[in-house]
Amino acid sequence: MPSLLFVCLGNICRSPLAEGAVRHAARQQGLELRLDSAGTGHWHVGRPPDPRAIAAARRNGVDISDLRARQVTADDFTRFDHILALDRQNLADLRRLAPAGSTARLTLLLDHVPGREGQGVADPWTGTDTDFDQTWADVTAAMPGVLRLL
């Protein structure tokens, strides 16, 4: 079964929104995937997504309230086929954390959107509902390209 891991800093905003968006798109297309999200940081481990992220997903018909933050582990680099970072710093951190023998392909999420290669999804954490809606728009823009990875 194809597997994807979405990674941002704290795993309470961008990466759970990306996980939720792909989960929703995969269900609509009848695809079976192993999906998860994680953070490179540990600050929010065990916590649900930010309420503003939950609300942004809900406004788009997706429920991410059951997700819980976790930190990236060394096992993730062999358990997942693709690890998609939400910004350049997290991609650099993932490359640094990748143990010898890693098999996961590391890319930026927006590398899968024509014309947005190399760009990161802005972190909405210090922003408003509008910023979370923009994050939702960014992660959903990547869905066609992400699903082509499978």
C-alpha positions in Angstrom: 0.0 0.0 0.0 1.5 3.4 -0.9 2.5 5.5 2.0 2.9 9.3 2.5 4.1 11.3 5.6 3.5 15.0 5.7 5.9 17.0 7.9 5.9 20.5 9.3 7.4 22.0 12.4 4.9 21.3 15.2 2.4 19.0 13.5 -0.6 21.1 14.5 -1.3 23.3 11.4 0.1 22.6 8.0 0.9 18.9 8.1 -2.4 17.8 9.6 -4.2 19.9 7.0 -2.2 18.2 4.3 -2.9 14.7 5.7 -6.6 15.6 5.9 -6.7 16.9 2.4 -5.0 13.8 1.0 -7.2 11.4 3.1 -10.3 13.2 1.7 -9.0 13.1 -1.9 -8.0 9.4 -1.6 -11.4 8.5 -0.3 -13.2 10.3 -3.1 -11.0 8.4 -5.6 -11.3 5.0 -3.8 -7.6 4.8 -3.1 -6.1 3.0 -0.2 -3.1 4.8 1.3 -1.2 4.8 4.5 -1.1 8.4 5.6 0.3 10.2 8.6 1.7 13.6 9.6 4.5 14.5 12.0 6.6 17.4 13.1 10.3 17.9 13.3 9.7 19.5 16.7 8.4 17.9 19.9 6.4 20.8 21.5 2.9 19.6 20.6 3.3 15.8 20.8 -0.1 14.2 21.7 -2.1 17.4 21.1 -4.9 17.8 18.5 -4.5 20.2 15.5 -4.8 23.9 16.2 -8.5 24.8 16.5 -8.1 27.1 13.5 -6.7 24.2 11.4 -9.7 22.0 12.5 -12.1 24.8 11.5 -10.4 25.5 8.1 -10.6 21.8 7.3 -14.2 21.6 8.5 -15.2 24.5 6.3 -14.1 22.3 3.4 -15.9 19.2 4.5 -13.0 17.4 6.2 -12.6 16.4 9.9 -9.1 16.4 11.2 -10.0 16.7 14.9 -9.0 13.1 15.6 -5.4 13.6 14.6 -2.7 13.9 17.2 0.7 15.5 16.9 3.8 13.4 16.9 7.5 13.9 16.1 9.3 12.3 13.2 11.1 9.1 14.1 14.0 7.3 12.4 11.6 4.5 11.4 9.6 6.9 9.3 12.4 7.1 6.8 11.8 3.4 5.9 8.1 3.0 6.8 6.9 5.6 4.2 7.5 5.8 0.5 7.3 9.6 0.4 7.9 12.2 3.1 6.6 15.6 2.0 7.9 18.6 3.9 5.8 21.7 4.1 8.7 24.1 3.9 12.4 24.3 3.1 13.6 24.4 6.7 11.7 21.2 7.5 13.0 19.6 4.4 16.6 20.5 5.4 15.9 19.1 8.9 14.5 15.9 7.5 17.6 15.4 5.3 19.8 15.9 8.4 17.7 13.5 10.4 17.5 10.8 7.8 19.4 7.7 9.0 21.7 5.6 6.8 19.6 3.2 4.7 16.6 5.6 4.4 14.3 4.6 1.5 11.7 7.4 1.6 11.7 10.0 -1.1 12.0 13.5 0.5 10.3 16.4 -1.4 8.6 19.7 -0.7 4.8 19.4 -0.9 4.6 22.3 -3.3 7.2 20.6 -5.6 4.1 18.7 -6.8 2.4 21.9 -8.0 3.5 23.1 -11.4 5.1 26.5 -11.1 5.5 26.3 -7.3 8.5 23.9 -7.1 10.9 24.9 -4.3 8.3 26.9 -2.5 7.1 26.2 1.1 3.6 26.5 2.5 3.5 29.5 4.8 3.1 28.7 8.5 -0.3 30.1 9.6 0.2 29.5 13.3 0.6 33.2 14.2 -2.0 34.3 11.7 -5.8 34.5 11.4 -8.5 32.2 10.0 -7.7 33.7 6.6 -4.1 32.4 6.9 -5.4 28.9 7.7 -7.7 29.1 4.7 -4.8 30.0 2.5 -2.8 27.0 4.0 -5.8 24.8 3.1 -5.8 26.2 -0.5 -2.0 25.5 -0.8 -2.2 21.9 0.5 -5.2 21.1 -1.7 -3.5 22.6 -4.7 -0.8 19.9 -4.3 -3.3 17.0 -4.2 -3.4 16.1 -7.9 0.4 16.0 -8.0 0.7 14.1 -4.8 -1.8 11.5 -5.9 0.3 11.0 -9.1 3.2 9.8 -6.9 1.2 6.6 -6.2 
